[in-house]
Amino acid sequence: MTRKILIIKEEESVCTYFIEDGEIVEIHPGSRQDPDGQQAALGNMYIGKVQNIVANIGAAFIDIGGISCYYDISQVPHAIFTNKMGKKPLCIGDELLVQVSREAVKTKAPTVSSNLSLTGRYTVLTSGNTRIGVSAKLPRALRDDYKERLQDWKNEEYGVIVRTNARDVPPETVLAELSQLKNRFRELKQTAGSRTCFSCLYTAARPYLTDLKNVYASGLSEILVEDQALYEEILEYSRREQPEFVDKLRLYEDPLLPLGKLYSTQTILEQALRERVWLKHGGYLIIQPTEALTVVDVNSGKCVSKKSRPDAFLQMNLEAAQEIAKQIRLRNLSGIIVVDFINMEKAEDMQLLLREFRKFLSRDPIQTTLIDVTALQLVEVTRKKLRKPLHEYWKGRV
């Protein structure tokens, strides 16, 4: 598989497009400020103050400087307090170090956590969860090797996650990065005690720089950047954090054919925001996000097949399964996703469809799981939530 990254400055934001085998598979919009000029950037760490405690839902609301954020009070045992107001585990007025773990979505406030994490290219260092984890996408022998190498970390105050990107480098490089993250975390803890409430102690890298940490180096041919200042910023970052990308970085300069026109990014974006998605053989999908879940309906549409009815339905469903997996990743859908395939009479056809659907979903770098099929033949899928879905970000803009 060949990979390419486009980084394009569009109005007041920077958008990143991941391309695999010539096709755009992910769109990462840049951060836009909220209407009042404030924002709680994902990954930032603040000294927050407890505003309110709602015991019946096991939550508190923490102010990080004009922004009220949701906080799960089950995390209190791991919290790093900078100012304690009472003897109870958590009191109104307490000041503690928190990290933005989820952006605001629709009417829901941002979420903050006292389970802090620092993310590197190959590893993640965590403070609340002290387990040792290794990406399931690494070969088994390599997973076992890392678990053995990291045994000494079990007695410390940190947890470690070895990321999928670690498969491309020697273990020594991974462990060296881990030591750097540990030193950075200790510095944060020391600094927190002397800072005032609402201070931002750690600013996460801009989204388009974070995206570079998450891309697989295997098969990556080039990173195209259109803006001169943006190119210089990414070049400096790459020299410091990811030197292996320096040779792949290219400044794109062609005023007659902008990068967005060359790769039809606007067209792809508009298609990714439409409710209806046409399939190659005449069928179509209806994708409808709701407050609680996303519903995907498969329709035969204009599909005409010379095959028998059961075989035709299986063929349409298999084609739909591949496209649904693609659309989930492209639109950054997350949470609960329910798919209503065309009903099939044969149990073996449904089992084949589920096997193939799992295979398509497994290509997604974000954890995506096919849970089960209900008695009504509704297929349940869950996908880990990391960022806002595309339709939330671009609502009213395209």
C-alpha positions in Angstrom: 0.0 0.0 0.0 1.3 3.5 -0.9 0.5 6.4 1.4 0.5 10.1 1.0 -0.4 13.0 3.2 -1.8 16.4 2.1 -1.7 19.3 4.5 -3.6 22.3 3.1 -4.4 25.7 4.7 -8.0 26.4 4.1 -9.4 29.8 5.4 -8.8 29.9 9.2 -7.9 26.2 9.6 -5.4 23.6 8.4 -6.8 20.3 7.0 -5.0 17.1 6.7 -5.9 14.4 4.1 -4.6 10.8 4.3 -4.4 9.1 0.9 -4.0 5.3 0.5 -3.5 3.8 -3.0 -4.6 7.1 -4.6 -7.8 7.5 -2.6 -8.6 9.9 0.2 -9.4 7.7 3.2 -9.3 10.3 6.1 -10.1 14.0 6.5 -8.8 15.7 9.6 -10.1 19.3 9.9 -7.9 21.7 11.9 -9.1 23.3 15.1 -11.4 26.3 14.9 -12.0 28.6 17.8 -15.4 28.6 19.5 -17.6 31.7 18.8 -16.4 33.3 22.1 -12.8 32.9 21.1 -12.1 30.2 23.7 -11.3 26.6 23.1 -10.4 23.5 25.1 -7.9 21.8 22.8 -7.7 18.1 22.9 -4.7 16.9 25.0 -4.0 20.2 26.7 -3.4 20.1 30.5 -4.7 22.7 32.9 -4.9 23.4 36.6 -8.7 23.3 37.0 -11.1 24.2 39.8 -14.0 22.1 40.9 -17.2 24.1 40.3 -19.9 21.5 41.2 -20.2 17.8 42.2 -23.1 15.8 41.0 -22.8 12.6 43.1 -25.8 10.8 41.7 -24.2 10.6 38.2 -20.7 10.2 39.6 -19.4 13.4 38.0 -18.1 16.8 38.7 -17.8 19.9 36.6 -14.3 21.6 36.5 -13.6 25.1 35.3 -10.3 25.3 33.3 -10.6 29.1 32.7 -14.0 30.1 31.5 -14.8 26.6 30.1 -16.8 24.1 32.3 -15.8 20.5 31.7 -17.2 17.2 32.6 -15.1 15.0 35.0 -15.6 11.4 36.1 -15.1 11.3 39.9 -14.0 7.7 39.8 -10.6 9.1 38.7 -10.1 11.0 42.0 -7.7 8.4 43.5 -5.2 9.2 40.7 -5.7 13.0 40.8 -2.7 15.4 41.3 -4.1 18.2 43.6 -2.4 21.6 43.6 -4.8 23.0 46.2 -7.0 21.0 48.5 -10.0 22.6 50.2 -11.3 19.8 52.4 -10.9 16.3 53.7 -13.3 14.6 51.4 -11.8 13.0 48.3 -13.2 15.8 46.1 -14.5 19.1 47.3 -15.9 22.2 45.6 -13.0 24.6 45.2 -10.3 21.9 44.9 -7.6 22.7 42.3 -6.1 19.7 40.4 -4.2 18.9 37.2 -6.5 17.7 34.4 -6.2 17.0 30.7 -8.8 17.5 28.0 -9.7 13.9 26.9 -12.7 14.7 24.7 -13.7 17.7 22.7 -17.2 19.3 23.2 -19.7 17.6 20.9 -23.1 19.2 20.2 -24.6 20.1 23.6 -22.1 18.0 25.6 -19.3 19.8 27.4 -15.6 18.9 26.9 -14.4 16.1 29.1 -11.3 16.3 31.3 -9.4 13.6 33.0 -6.9 13.2 35.9 -5.6 10.1 34.1 -2.9 12.1 32.3 -1.2 10.9 29.1 1.7 12.0 27.0 1.8 10.6 23.5 4.9 10.0 21.5 5.5 8.6 18.1 5.9 5.0 19.4 4.5 5.0 22.9 2.0 6.6 25.3 2.8 7.2 29.0 -0.2 7.3 31.3 -0.5 8.2 35.0 -3.9 6.9 36.0 -3.8 3.5 34.3 -0.6 1.8 35.3 -1.0 -1.3 33.2 1.4 -2.3 30.4 -0.3 -2.4 27.0 1.0 -3.3 23.5 -0.9 -2.8 20.3 -2.7 -5.9 19.1 -1.7 -5.0 15.6 2.0 -5.8 16.3 3.2 -9.3 15.5 2.8 -11.7 18.5 6.5 -12.2 18.9 7.1 -8.5 19.1 4.3 -8.0 21.5 5.7 -10.6 23.8 9.2 -9.0 23.6 7.9 -5.6 24.6 5.9 -7.0 27.5 9.0 -8.7 28.8 11.2 -5.5 28.3 8.6 -3.4 30.2 8.2 -5.6 33.3 10.2 -3.1 35.4 7.6 -0.4 34.7 5.0 -2.3 36.7 6.4 -1.0 40.0 6.4 2.6 39.0 3.6 5.2 38.9 3.1 5.1 35.2 1.4 3.0 32.6 2.8 2.3 29.2 1.2 1.7 25.8 3.3 0.6 22.9 1.8 1.9 19.7 1.5 0.2 16.3 4.2 2.5 14.9 6.7 0.7 17.1 6.9 -2.1 14.6 9.0 0.0 12.2 11.9 0.8 14.6 14.3 -1.0 17.0 13.1 -1.6 20.6 15.9 0.7 21.8 14.4 3.6 20.0 11.0 2.9 21.6 12.5 2.7 25.1 14.5 5.9 24.6 11.3 7.8 23.7 9.6 6.3 26.8 12.4 7.7 29.0 11.9 11.1 27.4 8.2 11.0 28.1 8.8 10.0 31.7 11.2 13.0 32.3 8.7 15.3 30.7 5.9 14.0 33.0 8.0 14.5 36.1 8.7 18.1 35.1 5.0 18.7 34.6 4.2 17.5 38.1 7.0 19.6 39.7 5.8 22.7 37.7 2.1 22.2 38.7 2.7 22.9 42.4 3.9 26.5 41.7 1.4 27.6 39.0 -1.8 29.5 39.5 -5.3 28.1 38.9 -6.4 27.9 35.2 -2.8 27.8 34.0 -2.2 25.7 30.9 0.8 23.5 31.8 1.0 21.5 28.6 -0.2 22.5 25.1 -0.7 19.6 22.8 0.8 19.8 19.3 -1.4 21.4 16.6 -3.7 18.8 15.1 -1.9 18.6 11.8 1.4 17.9 13.7 -0.3 15.3 15.9 -1.6 13.6 12.7 2.0 12.9 11.6 2.5 10.9 14.8 -0.4 8.7 13.9 0.4 7.8 10.3 2.0 4.5 9.5 5.5 5.1 8.1 5.3 2.0 6.0 4.5 2.9 2.4 4.5 6.6 3.0 5.9 8.2 -0.1 5.5 12.0 0.5 3.9 14.7 2.6 2.7 17.6 0.5 2.3 21.0 2.1 1.0 24.0 0.1 1.7 27.0 2.3 5.3 28.2 2.8 5.0 29.2 6.5 3.2 26.0 7.2 5.9 24.0 5.4 8.6 25.6 7.5 6.8 24.9 10.7 6.3 21.2 9.8 9.9 20.9 8.7 11.1 22.2 12.0 8.8 19.9 13.9 9.9 16.9 11.8 13.6 17.6 12.4 13.0 17.7 16.1 10.4 14.9 16.6 10.3 12.8 13.5 13.5 13.1 11.4 12.5 10.1 9.3 9.8 12.3 7.7 12.1 15.2 6.6 13.1 13.6 3.3 9.4 12.9 2.5 8.3 16.5 3.1 7.6 18.6 0.0 6.5 22.2 -0.5 3.8 22.2 -3.3 4.0 25.4 -5.4 1.7 25.7 -8.4 -0.7 28.7 -8.3 -2.5 27.5 -11.4 -3.4 24.1 -9.9 -3.8 24.3 -6.1 -3.4 21.0 -4.2 -7.1 20.9 -3.3 -8.0 21.0 -7.0 -5.4 18.4 -7.9 -6.9 15.9 -5.5 -10.5 17.1 -5.6 -10.6 17.6 -1.8 -13.7 19.8 -1.9 -15.6 17.2 -3.9 -14.6 14.4 -1.5 -15.6 16.5 1.5 -19.0 17.3 0.0 -19.6 13.7 -0.7 -18.6 12.7 2.8 -21.2 15.0 4.2 -24.1 13.8 2.1 -26.7 11.4 3.5 -26.8 9.2 0.4 -23.8 7.2 -0.9 -24.2 5.4 -4.2 -22.6 2.0 -4.7 -21.0 0.9 -8.0 -23.7 -1.5 -9.0 -26.7 0.7 -8.4 -27.4 0.2 -4.7 -27.0 3.0 -2.2 -26.5 3.7 1.5 -28.4 6.1 3.7 -26.2 7.3 6.6 -28.0 9.2 9.4 -26.1 10.3 12.6 -28.4 10.8 15.6 -27.7 12.0 19.1 -27.4 8.4 20.4 -26.0 6.5 17.5 -25.5 6.4 13.7 -27.8 4.4 11.5 -26.8 3.0 8.1 -29.5 1.6 5.8 -28.5 -0.5 2.8 -30.9 -0.2 -0.2 -30.9 -2.1 -3.5 -31.8 1.0 -5.4 -31.2 0.7 -9.2 -29.2 -2.5 -8.8 -29.8 -5.0 -11.6 -28.2 -8.4 -11.4 -28.5 -11.6 -13.5 -27.8 -13.7 -10.4 -30.6 -15.4 -8.3 -32.3 -13.3 -5.7 -30.3 -14.7 -2.7 -27.0 -14.4 -4.5 -27.8 -10.9 -5.7 -28.6 -9.8 -2.1 -25.4 -11.3 -0.8 -23.4 -9.5 -3.6 -25.1 -6.1 -2.7 -24.5 -6.6 1.0 -20.8 -7.4 0.5 -20.3 -4.3 -1.7 -22.2 -2.3 0.9 -20.0 -3.6 3.8 -16.8 -2.5 2.1 -18.2 1.0 1.4 -19.6 1.3 5.0 -16.2 0.5 6.5 -14.7 3.2 4.2 -17.4 5.8 5.1 -17.0 5.2 8.8 -13.3 6.0 8.6 -13.8 8.9 6.1 -16.6 10.5 8.1 -14.9 9.7 11.5 -18.1 8.2 12.8 -17.8 6.8 16.3 -19.8 5.3 19.2 -22.6 3.0 18.3 -23.2 2.3 14.6 -26.2 0.2 13.5 -26.3 -1.2 10.0 -29.5 -2.5 8.4 -28.3 -4.8 5.5 -30.7 -6.2 3.0 -32.3 -9.3 4.7 -30.9 -12.7 3.6 -32.6 -16.0 4.1 -29.5 -18.2 4.3 -27.6 -18.3 7.7 -24.3 -19.1 5.9 -24.7 -15.9 3.8 -25.0 -13.8 6.9 -21.9 -15.5 8.4 -19.9 -14.8 5.2 -21.1 -11.2 5.3 -20.0 -10.8 8.9 -16.6 -12.3 8.2 -16.0 -9.9 5.3 -17.3 -6.9 7.2 -14.9 -7.6 10.1 -12.1 -7.8 7.6 -13.0 -4.4 6.1 -13.4 -2.8 9.5 -10.0 -4.2 10.7 -8.2 -1.9 8.2 -9.3 1.2 10.3 -6.4 2.4 12.5 -8.9 3.4 15.1 -10.4 0.5 17.1 -13.5 -0.6 15.4 -15.4 -3.7 16.5 -18.3 -5.6 15.0 -20.3 -6.6 18.1 -23.1 -8.8 17.0 -26.2 -9.2 14.7 -29.6 -8.9 16.3 -32.7 -11.1 15.7 -33.8 -8.5 13.2 -30.5 -8.8 11.3 -29.3 -5.4 12.4 -25.5 -5.4 12.7 -24.0 -3.6 15.7 -20.6 -1.9 15.4 -18.7 0.3 17.8 -15.8 2.7 17.1 -13.6 4.4 19.6 -14.3 8.1 19.9 -11.3 10.4 19.5 -12.5 13.5 17.7 -15.6 15.1 16.5 -17.3 13.4 13.5 -16.8 15.2 10.2 -20.5 16.3 10.0 -20.3 18.0 13.4 -17.2 19.9 12.4 -18.3 21.1 9.0 -22.0 21.6 9.8 -23.3 24.6 7.9 -20.0 25.2 6.2 -20.2 23.1 3.0 
